[in-house]
Amino acid sequence: AKVQETKEYRIKIPFVDKISTCVFATLCGIIFLTSVLDAAMMVPYQTYHEEQNPLGFLILQQSGTHGFVAAKILGTMIVMCILIFLWKKWRKAAQLSVATLTLFQIILIFYVFS
């Protein structure tokens, strides 16, 4: 039996594609900068910092501040790579993911500074 392929036809509107790409890149930038800010605050406030994340607390105990910051940076880079991969393969999932992550990062910043 021959399987018939279905093609998805999508009307491309260059202006809308550029806007959605800019929004995606901006939200990725917010996620990245929030993560960097959170990690950077760890260094000057390491004696006062109480890590709430159990995995982060374990990494902090095992590897110290520098290991913790390195793990945060590595985790952020992995997330950015996944988001870019999703953007290239499955835009709707990428848009939902980046919007959700941005919301959580903004909540994190408000929590940290409160």
Backbone as a chain_set.jsonl record, in Angstrom:
{"seq": "AKVQETKEYRIKIPFVDKISTCVFATLCGIIFLTSVLDAAMMVPYQTYHEEQNPLGFLILQQSGTHGFVAAKILGTMIVMCILIFLWKKWRKAAQLSVATLTLFQIILIFYVFS", "coords": {"N": [[0.85, -1.173, 0.0], [0.538, 2.139, -0.836], [1.644, 5.002, 0.754], [0.245, 8.105, 0.982], [1.611, 11.279, 0.786], [0.955, 14.203, 2.625], [0.94, 17.6, 2.024], [1.701, 20.531, 3.733], [0.393, 23.612, 3.303], [1.348, 26.853, 3.675], [0.743, 30.204, 3.931], [3.14, 32.573, 3.451], [3.977, 35.461, 5.057], [6.124, 37.92, 4.835], [6.571, 40.175, 6.563], [5.187, 39.527, 8.944], [6.549, 37.187, 9.652], [9.073, 38.281, 10.19], [8.49, 39.903, 12.384], [7.604, 37.98, 14.287], [9.96, 36.524, 14.543], [11.64, 38.484, 15.631], [10.32, 38.961, 18.077], [10.583, 36.43, 19.244], [13.406, 36.279, 19.452], [13.853, 38.441, 21.188], [12.514, 37.593, 23.517], [14.044, 35.318, 24.071], [16.421, 36.611, 24.665], [15.659, 37.967, 27.02], [15.254, 35.777, 28.72], [17.875, 34.741, 28.785], [19.355, 36.958, 29.836], [18.126, 37.279, 32.339], [18.812, 34.871, 33.545], [21.601, 35.134, 33.592], [21.835, 37.392, 35.249], [20.759, 36.362, 37.634], [22.655, 34.364, 38.186], [24.967, 35.951, 38.379], [24.437, 37.469, 40.633], [24.891, 35.658, 42.563], [27.597, 35.533, 43.173], [28.546, 37.985, 44.62], [26.799, 37.811, 46.791], [27.101, 35.373, 48.044], [27.469, 34.442, 50.68], [25.13, 35.128, 51.919], [23.18, 33.942, 50.506], [20.433, 31.786, 50.06], [19.744, 28.914, 48.578], [16.857, 27.898, 46.951], [16.082, 25.918, 45.208], [16.191, 22.448, 45.131], [17.971, 20.861, 43.564], [19.8, 22.809, 42.754], [20.741, 23.54, 45.283], [22.053, 21.178, 46.039], [24.097, 21.065, 44.072], [25.426, 23.397, 44.768], [26.353, 22.732, 47.341], [28.069, 20.579, 46.693], [29.845, 21.567, 44.715], [30.399, 24.209, 45.201], [30.257, 27.848, 44.885], [31.313, 28.609, 42.37], [31.03, 26.282, 40.824], [28.281, 26.078, 40.881], [27.468, 28.414, 39.518], [28.632, 27.84, 37.047], [27.135, 25.566, 36.349], [24.587, 26.73, 36.107], [25.023, 28.43, 33.929], [25.662, 26.55, 31.939], [23.242, 25.116, 31.883], [21.515, 27.155, 31.008], [22.557, 27.635, 28.442], [22.001, 25.176, 27.219], [19.192, 25.23, 27.261], [18.772, 27.454, 25.576], [19.781, 26.425, 23.165], [17.945, 24.333, 22.719], [15.588, 25.844, 22.419], [16.199, 27.285, 20.056], [16.482, 25.148, 18.267], [13.84, 24.164, 18.356], [12.579, 26.409, 17.259], [13.444, 26.311, 14.636], [12.361, 23.895, 13.767], [9.724, 23.517, 14.781], [7.702, 25.844, 15.152], [5.422, 26.747, 16.608], [5.552, 25.33, 19.024], [7.966, 26.341, 19.924], [7.326, 29.045, 20.271], [5.381, 28.896, 22.307], [6.929, 27.709, 24.332], [9.034, 29.599, 24.73], [7.585, 31.823, 25.558], [6.419, 30.887, 27.945], [8.72, 30.246, 29.48], [9.862, 32.813, 29.65], [7.927, 34.147, 31.175], [8.174, 32.714, 33.611], [10.843, 33.374, 34.248], [10.635, 36.147, 34.633], [8.941, 36.178, 36.851], [10.705, 34.933, 38.631], [12.731, 36.905, 38.859], [11.274, 38.99, 40.102], [10.716, 37.666, 42.486], [13.311, 37.242, 43.517], [14.209, 39.874, 43.927], [12.432, 40.771, 45.81]], "CA": [[0.0, 0.0, 0.0], [1.316, 3.355, -0.974], [1.233, 6.051, 1.679], [0.223, 9.375, 0.285], [2.108, 12.382, 1.605], [0.17, 15.429, 2.614], [1.778, 18.781, 2.137], [1.077, 21.653, 4.444], [0.601, 24.872, 2.594], [1.263, 27.99, 4.572], [1.014, 31.471, 3.265], [4.199, 33.287, 4.144], [3.907, 36.91, 5.039], [7.465, 38.278, 5.331], [6.526, 41.116, 7.679], [4.778, 38.79, 10.139], [7.663, 36.302, 9.996], [10.13, 39.092, 10.803], [8.031, 40.317, 13.715], [7.622, 36.825, 15.193], [11.362, 36.21, 14.793], [12.143, 39.51, 16.555], [9.725, 38.701, 19.388], [11.236, 35.225, 19.754], [14.78, 36.635, 19.829], [13.778, 39.309, 22.364], [12.168, 36.764, 24.673], [15.244, 34.519, 24.375], [17.352, 37.53, 25.318], [15.186, 38.183, 28.39], [15.557, 34.546, 29.46], [19.323, 34.674, 28.959], [19.809, 38.016, 30.745], [17.625, 36.964, 33.673], [19.636, 33.791, 34.066], [22.928, 35.693, 33.871], [21.69, 38.246, 36.431], [20.577, 35.476, 38.785], [23.955, 33.73, 38.464], [25.925, 36.984, 38.775], [24.129, 37.873, 42.006], [25.368, 34.6, 43.432], [28.994, 35.763, 43.567], [28.716, 38.909, 45.746], [25.918, 37.498, 47.915], [27.171, 33.939, 48.295], [27.35, 34.104, 52.1], [23.763, 35.399, 52.35], [22.258, 33.295, 49.577], [19.818, 30.501, 50.384], [19.213, 28.345, 47.334], [15.561, 27.265, 47.166], [15.99, 24.773, 44.308], [16.929, 21.331, 45.73], [19.099, 20.482, 42.709], [20.766, 23.896, 42.884], [21.331, 23.434, 46.613], [22.993, 20.055, 45.987], [25.253, 21.501, 43.28], [26.112, 24.402, 45.58], [27.073, 22.013, 48.396], [29.106, 19.716, 46.133], [30.815, 22.24, 43.85], [30.623, 25.589, 45.613], [29.644, 28.917, 44.101], [31.758, 28.592, 40.975], [30.378, 25.146, 40.175], [26.864, 26.405, 40.75], [27.351, 29.385, 38.434], [28.944, 27.117, 35.803], [25.976, 24.71, 36.041], [23.514, 27.616, 35.636], [25.369, 28.877, 32.574], [25.512, 25.388, 31.056], [21.8, 24.865, 31.743], [20.948, 28.214, 30.171], [22.986, 27.4, 27.059], [21.24, 24.024, 26.718], [17.829, 25.717, 27.01], [18.818, 28.301, 24.373], [19.937, 25.53, 21.998], [16.661, 23.652, 22.508], [14.647, 26.825, 21.877], [16.564, 27.552, 18.654], [16.115, 23.944, 17.515], [12.385, 24.176, 18.214], [12.207, 27.493, 16.341], [13.704, 25.88, 13.261], [11.58, 22.704, 13.407], [8.339, 23.508, 15.236], [7.597, 27.223, 15.647], [4.376, 26.923, 17.619], [6.103, 24.835, 20.292], [9.01, 27.287, 20.333], [6.671, 30.253, 20.759], [4.781, 28.579, 23.599], [8.014, 27.462, 25.285], [9.752, 30.829, 25.051], [6.674, 32.678, 26.325], [6.301, 30.31, 29.287], [10.001, 30.442, 30.173], [10.016, 34.245, 29.941], [7.044, 34.434, 32.299], [8.797, 32.17, 34.82], [12.044, 34.15, 34.548], [10.197, 37.43, 35.184], [8.488, 35.871, 38.214], [11.924, 34.68, 39.404], [13.384, 38.184, 39.148], [10.47, 39.672, 41.117], [10.917, 36.931, 43.722], [14.667, 37.48, 44.007], [14.357, 41.249, 44.374], [11.435, 41.153, 46.815]], "C": [[0.894, 1.234, 0.0], [0.756, 4.424, -0.025], [1.337, 7.386, 0.954], [0.656, 10.492, 1.24], [1.173, 13.569, 1.494], [1.12, 16.593, 2.821], [1.003, 19.873, 2.847], [1.42, 22.928, 3.692], [0.368, 26.011, 3.572], [1.604, 29.243, 3.803], [2.056, 32.207, 4.087], [4.015, 34.778, 3.951], [5.218, 37.393, 5.646], [7.45, 39.191, 6.551], [6.181, 40.416, 8.985], [5.886, 37.846, 10.584], [8.788, 37.074, 10.674], [9.742, 39.522, 12.203], [8.099, 39.138, 14.684], [9.053, 36.401, 15.509], [11.965, 37.206, 15.785], [11.602, 39.299, 17.967], [10.383, 37.488, 20.022], [12.648, 35.541, 20.247], [14.79, 37.512, 21.082], [13.466, 38.509, 23.62], [13.32, 35.84, 25.062], [16.277, 35.376, 25.099], [16.96, 37.805, 26.756], [15.496, 36.967, 29.256], [17.04, 34.478, 29.778], [19.804, 35.704, 29.98], [19.333, 37.785, 32.177], [18.463, 35.874, 34.322], [21.036, 34.285, 34.438], [22.88, 36.566, 35.125], [21.565, 37.405, 37.693], [21.905, 34.813, 39.175], [24.969, 34.753, 38.96], [25.681, 37.454, 40.207], [24.626, 36.858, 43.019], [26.759, 34.912, 43.974], [29.105, 36.767, 44.718], [27.896, 38.554, 46.985], [25.985, 36.036, 48.326], [27.03, 33.575, 49.77], [25.924, 34.297, 52.608], [22.728, 34.607, 51.557], [21.742, 31.98, 50.15], [19.193, 29.963, 49.116], [17.947, 27.571, 47.644], [15.393, 25.996, 46.336], [16.808, 23.619, 44.894], [18.14, 20.885, 44.891], [20.196, 21.544, 42.777], [21.474, 23.851, 44.224], [22.373, 22.316, 46.662], [24.256, 20.431, 45.216], [26.081, 22.503, 44.067], [26.919, 23.744, 46.691], [28.256, 21.232, 47.849], [30.218, 20.485, 45.434], [31.104, 23.686, 44.243], [29.984, 26.573, 44.643], [30.035, 28.848, 42.633], [31.153, 27.431, 40.196], [28.909, 25.401, 39.93], [26.642, 27.367, 39.589], [27.626, 28.712, 37.085], [27.768, 26.229, 35.383], [24.799, 25.547, 35.526], [23.782, 28.075, 34.203], [25.193, 27.736, 31.585], [24.034, 25.081, 30.816], [21.126, 25.891, 30.856], [21.32, 28.001, 28.706], [22.231, 26.218, 26.438], [19.807, 24.444, 26.379], [17.791, 26.571, 25.751], [18.951, 27.454, 23.107], [18.637, 24.8, 21.68], [15.633, 24.609, 21.904], [14.933, 27.131, 20.407], [16.211, 26.359, 17.776], [14.608, 23.895, 17.285], [11.937, 25.24, 17.219], [12.393, 27.069, 14.891], [12.779, 24.743, 12.823], [10.082, 22.818, 13.698], [8.052, 24.832, 15.941], [6.544, 27.413, 16.732], [4.854, 26.454, 18.988], [7.171, 25.784, 20.816], [8.385, 28.55, 20.911], [6.046, 30.03, 22.135], [5.865, 28.407, 24.668], [8.701, 28.754, 25.698], [8.868, 31.778, 25.853], [6.545, 32.19, 27.766], [7.579, 30.526, 30.093], [10.229, 31.906, 30.535], [9.158, 34.632, 31.131], [7.665, 33.94, 33.609], [10.055, 32.944, 35.214], [11.68, 35.508, 35.144], [9.694, 37.249, 36.616], [9.692, 35.638, 39.121], [12.607, 35.985, 39.801], [12.602, 38.958, 40.212], [10.635, 38.994, 42.473], [12.284, 37.227, 44.339], [14.811, 38.89, 44.577], [13.317, 41.689, 45.407], [11.936, 40.914, 48.225]], "O": [[1.868, 1.33, 0.747], [-0.443, 4.702, -0.013], [2.375, 7.737, 0.393], [0.135, 10.623, 2.348], [0.669, 13.894, 0.418], [1.99, 16.561, 3.691], [-0.18, 20.1, 2.593], [2.586, 23.261, 3.482], [-0.682, 26.105, 4.207], [2.622, 29.322, 3.116], [1.87, 32.435, 5.283], [3.913, 35.278, 2.831], [5.405, 37.287, 6.858], [8.238, 38.996, 7.477], [6.803, 40.674, 10.016], [6.137, 37.718, 11.783], [9.392, 36.58, 11.626], [10.572, 39.507, 13.112], [8.605, 39.289, 15.797], [9.333, 35.963, 16.625], [12.717, 36.815, 16.678], [12.339, 39.44, 18.943], [10.708, 37.509, 21.21], [13.038, 35.118, 21.335], [15.65, 37.341, 21.946], [14.081, 38.719, 24.665], [13.55, 35.603, 26.247], [16.927, 34.915, 26.037], [17.825, 37.873, 27.629], [15.947, 37.108, 30.393], [17.421, 34.19, 30.912], [20.571, 35.372, 30.884], [20.066, 38.067, 33.125], [18.783, 35.949, 35.508], [21.585, 33.9, 35.47], [23.774, 36.493, 35.968], [22.195, 37.704, 38.708], [22.231, 34.718, 40.358], [25.75, 34.459, 39.865], [26.627, 37.8, 40.914], [24.765, 37.17, 44.202], [27.063, 34.584, 45.121], [29.717, 36.431, 45.731], [28.248, 38.944, 48.098], [25.029, 35.51, 48.896], [26.52, 32.5, 50.085], [25.542, 33.7, 53.615], [21.545, 34.603, 51.896], [22.512, 31.165, 50.658], [18.204, 30.514, 48.632], [17.952, 26.687, 48.501], [14.643, 25.097, 46.72], [18.004, 23.785, 45.135], [19.198, 20.571, 45.436], [21.381, 21.216, 42.85], [22.678, 24.096, 44.298], [23.441, 22.479, 47.252], [25.365, 20.142, 45.665], [27.311, 22.457, 44.031], [28.05, 24.152, 46.957], [29.326, 21.215, 48.458], [31.389, 20.12, 45.535], [31.983, 24.315, 43.655], [29.273, 26.19, 43.714], [29.19, 29.009, 41.752], [30.8, 27.588, 39.027], [28.355, 24.996, 38.908], [25.741, 27.167, 38.773], [26.937, 28.98, 36.101], [27.443, 26.149, 34.199], [24.092, 25.123, 34.612], [22.875, 28.104, 33.371], [24.634, 27.933, 30.506], [23.624, 24.819, 29.685], [20.266, 25.548, 30.045], [20.478, 28.171, 27.824], [21.866, 26.261, 25.263], [19.272, 24.06, 25.338], [16.876, 26.432, 24.939], [18.307, 27.736, 22.096], [18.267, 24.661, 20.514], [14.896, 24.239, 20.99], [14.006, 27.225, 19.603], [15.702, 26.53, 16.668], [14.147, 23.624, 16.177], [11.024, 25.008, 16.427], [11.595, 27.425, 14.024], [12.447, 24.635, 11.642], [9.262, 22.281, 12.954], [8.146, 24.932, 17.165], [6.762, 28.169, 17.678], [4.591, 27.108, 19.997], [7.269, 26.005, 22.023], [8.855, 29.07, 21.923], [6.167, 30.875, 23.022], [5.723, 28.908, 25.783], [8.926, 28.984, 26.886], [9.362, 32.47, 26.743], [6.561, 32.993, 28.699], [7.526, 30.94, 31.251], [10.736, 32.204, 31.616], [9.611, 35.368, 32.008], [7.68, 34.668, 34.602], [10.302, 33.147, 36.402], [12.349, 35.972, 36.068], [9.985, 38.067, 37.489], [9.701, 36.099, 40.262], [13.016, 36.15, 40.951], [13.202, 39.522, 41.127], [10.689, 39.67, 43.5], [12.392, 37.438, 45.547], [15.467, 39.078, 45.601], [13.316, 42.844, 45.833], [11.219, 41.182, 49.189]]}, "num_chains": 1, "name": "protein.A"}
